[in-house]
Amino acid sequence: MKGTVLYGPRDVRFEDREESRIEKPTDAIIRMTATCVCGSDLWPYRGIQKIEQPIPMGHEYCGIVEEVGSEVKNIKPGQFVTGSFRIADNTCPHCQFGYQSGCENLGFMSGAQAPQLRVPFADGMLVATPDIPSKDIVPSLLAASDVFGTGWFAADAANVKPGSTVAVVGDGAVGLMGVLSAKVMGAERIIAMSRHESRQKLALEFGATDIVTERGDEGVAQVEELTKGIGADSVLECVGAQESMMQAVHSSRPGGWIGYVGVPHGVSLAGEQLFFEAVHLHGGPAPVRRFLPELIHLVWERKVNPGKVFDLTLPLSEVAEGYRAMDERRAIKTLLRP
């Protein structure tokens, strides 16, 4: 089969790879219905995150189960499934505590930008839909695999409550999913920080009530003005840069909550400064598997449409253009059809 391999900065190739096969009795093989490019894929694509050798790309996936290992009991061939981007058995103490992103058998999915994918710990990783979905909700089911689940975790970690005021730092796909998640969780006011018109439009569609175009201290001042000097009850940090993290910290009210899910690059926090800010910090890689049943239910019942975050759809064979479009900000998120 052909799949996506990253060789180095901006060197994405669609080339022959070995077909997926059962390697352990807990594995499943799925035939991909849709996959995509993640914002985090751009870190190695841009050369910011170094790679030592060519690597198969892709960690977001949904599709039809083709084969399962001898020890897989709950997942059956023919089912449509979505799974987490983090490998977890969903049985260890950390998984049972709700943090599959800290599993004792932790790993990271890769190779999903291909026609087939081997999924380890299939019973723990995969969640089946009630039936084969219609084509129009497949993008939303794909989003649950990572970007929707990560945005949801940002809102959950930031303790978003009904009637609360929420600020979202970052207008990429995860930030937009954070806006949607905060809306579903009942936030009354959602301040989306965005400089890009197409992303502002989608943020408003997902539930944002205010748009702040300024960044850094100027952005913080705008949040202060909108909240009459109080600050946000909850702040979602969805970038992973020093400026965005400090913008999140300073936009929070005393005693407020910050859910941070942006993969950090060059972020440092001074203990004394945090001490006097008096904020709650909670985040990290999203334990998407904890939320998957709820997210799939919301999509299946058509209560949410996170699939709108995909504003470019390409054949998998044109994956290199999908990366370029996101790198150049011509696309928020690229969906790939095998």
N, C-alpha and C positions, 0 to 999 in steps of 0.2 A: 504494500500500500504506500501511498505518498502522504507525507506529513510535514509539518513545519519544524524547521531547525534553525536556531540562531547561532551563527558562527562568530559574530563579533558586532561591534557598533554598526547599526543600520545595515547589517548583512543578514537578511532573512531569506531563507531558501525553502521552497516547496519541493521535496525530493523523496526518493525511495527510502522507506524505513521498513523494518521487520514488522510483520503483522502481529497484532496483539494475540496472546494465548494465555491460557490458564497456567499459572506458575505455582500457585499454592491452593490448597483445597478451600480456602476462604475467599478466593477471587471470583469476580464476575467479568464478563466481556460485554460491553455495550456497543451497539451500532449507533454512532452519533447522529442525532437529528439536527442539532445546532451546537455551535461553540462560538467563541468570541475572543477578542483581544482585550486584556485587562490593562488598566492604567499602570499597575505595578510592572507589567511586561515592558513598559517604556524605560524603566530604570536600567536594565541591562541593554536594551536596544540603543539607548543613548550613550552607553559606555560608562554611566555613573556607577552602576553595580557591575563589577568586573566578573567575567566568566573565564574559566581556565581551558575550556574545551567546548566544542559544539554541543548544544543542549536542545532536546525536543521541547517545544513550547506549548503552553495552554494548560489551564487548570480549571476552567469553567465548562460545564458539560451537562447535557441531558440527552436521552435517547432510549432505544429499545434494547432490553436485555437479550443477548444472543445465546449466552452459555454461562453456567455457574459451576463452581467447584463442588466437590463431593460433600463439604461441610456447610454449605450455604443452605439455610433452611427457610428463610422468610422471603427472599427475592427469587422470582421465577422467570424463566425465559418467556419473552412476549410482553412483559410489563414495561411500561414507560416509567423511567426513573430520573430523578435529579439527585445529585450528591454534593457533598461539601468539597471545597478546594483543599482542605486540610485532611490528611489521612489520620483516621482515628478508629479504634476498635469499638468505641461507644460502650465499653464494659468496664474499663479500669476505674479506679476511684476518682480520678480527675474528670473523666467523662461523665460519671454518674453525678458528680457535683455540678455539672453543666458547663464544664470547660474542656470540651473536646479538643480545643486548640492547644491544650497542654497534656494531651494523651501520653501515657507511658509508652505507647507504640507510635509516637507522633512521626509524621512525614508530610511531604508536600506533593500534591498531585502535579504531574507534568505530562506532556504528550497529548493533551486533549485536542489540540488543533490538528486533528487527523480523522479519518473515517471511523476508526475503532479505538476503544480505550479499555485497558485493563484496570479494574477498580479493586484494590485490596480491601479486606474486611467488609465485603459486600453487605452483609446483614447489618453492620453498624453504620456504614457510610451512606447507603442508598435509601431513598424514600420513594415509594411508588405512588403514582397518581391513581385516582379511583378507576380510570379507564384510559384509553388512548386519547390524548387531548386533540382538540381541533387546532388547525395550524395557527390561528390568530393568537392563541395564548402560549405557544411554544416560546417566543422570546421572553415572556414574563417568567415562565418556569425556568428558563436558562438563567435569568437574572438572579433567581433565588439561590443558585449555586454559589455565588460569591457577592456580587455588587449589591444586590438587594439585602442579602443577609448581613453584609458588612455595614451598610447604612442603618439597618435595623439595630445591630449591636451598638453602633455609635449612639443612637437614641436611647437604647436600653441602658447603656453604661452611663449616659448623662442624666438618667433618672427623669426622663420626660414624663410628665403627668398631665391629666386633663386640666385645661385652663392655664397651663404654664406658658411662659415666654421662652422661646428657643432661638438661638443664633447658630447659623451653620456657616463655618469657615471652609470655603472650598466649593467650587461650582463644577467640579468634574462629576463623573458618573456616580461615585460614592456619595459626594455631597448632595447631589440631587436625590439620591435614594434616602439620604438622611432627612431631607425635607419631607418626602413622601411618608417616611416612617413616623416622623414627629406628628404629621397630620393624622395618621391612623391612630396614634396613641392619644390624641385629643388635645394637642397643644393649641392654645388660642391665638398666639401670635408667633409667627415664624419669620425670622429675619435672615434672608439669604444674602450672602456676600458674593457678588458676582460682577465682573466687568464685561461679560460677553452677552450680547443681545439674545442669541438663540438659547443660551443656557438660562438667562433671566426668564424668558418666556416659558420654558419648561418648568422652572422652579415655581413660577406662579401657578401653572397648571397643576402641579403636584401639591400645592397648598401654601406656598409662601405668601405672607401678607405684606412684606416690606422687602425692598431690594436696597442693599448698600453697595456702592461701587468702589468706595475707598478701601485702602488696605492699611495695615500697620496701625500706628497711633491715630491716624485720621479715621480709619474704620472703627476703632474702639470709640472714638468721640461720637461717631454717628449712632452707634448702639446706645451709648450713654444718653444721647439726646432723645432717641426714640423711646427709651424706657424711663425718661424723666430722672436720670441720674442714678437709677437703681442697678442696671445691668441685667443680663439675662439669667433666668433660673437655671437653664441648661445650655451648654455650648457643645456643638459637635465639631471636632477638629478632623478634617478629612483631606489634609494635604500631606503633612509630614515634614514641613520645613520649619526652621527656627522662627521666622516671622509669623507664620500661621499659628504655631503653638503659642507664642506670646500674645498674639491677637486674641486667641481663645481664652487664655488665662485672664487677660485684662478686660475682656468683655463680660466676664462672669460677675455676678453679684457676690458679696461675701457669703460664704456658705453654699454657693452654687456648685453645680456638677459639670465636669468636662468629660465627655466621652471622646477619646482620641483613637482613631483608626488609620490615620495616614501613616504609611510606612516611613519611619523617621530617617532622615538623611541630614546629618550635621546638626541635630537638635540637642541642646544641653539646657538643663534647668538648674538654677541656683537654689540650694536648699533654703537659705535665709529669705530669698525673695518669695518662694512658695509658702514659707511659714507665715509671712505677713499677708499674703493674699487670701488665706483661709478658704481655699477651694478644695473640692473633691476631685481627684484625678483617677480615672478608671478607663482602661482600654487595652489595646494590643491586637493581635490577630483575632478575628472574629470566630467564636465557636458556632459557626453557621449551622452545624448539625442540630444544635439545641432548638433552633428556630425553624428548621425546614418544614416540619409538619404544619405549623401555623401559617407560614408564608405560602406554602403550596395551597392550603385551604383558602386563603384570601384571594389568590390568583384564580383558583378553580371556581370559586363563587363569583368571580368578576367584581370583587370589591376594590381591587387595585389593578393598575396596569403598568407595572414597572418596566415592561418591555419597551415603552416609549423612549427609554434612554438610548436605545439603539437607533441612531440616526443615519447609519450606513450599513447596508447589507451587501455582502459580496460572496461569490463562490469561494470555497476554501482555497482553490488554486490561485486566487488573487490575494492571498493573505499579506504579501509584502506591501501592497497598496493600502490595506487596512491599517498596518502599522504606520505607514507614512502619513495617512490622513489624520490619525490621532496625534502623532508627533507634531504635525504642523497645525493642529487645532482646527482642521477642516471637519473633524468628526468628534463627537463626544465619546461614542463607543461603537466599535465595529462588530457586527454579527456576521458569522461565517457559516455558510451552508455547505456541508460535505457533498 
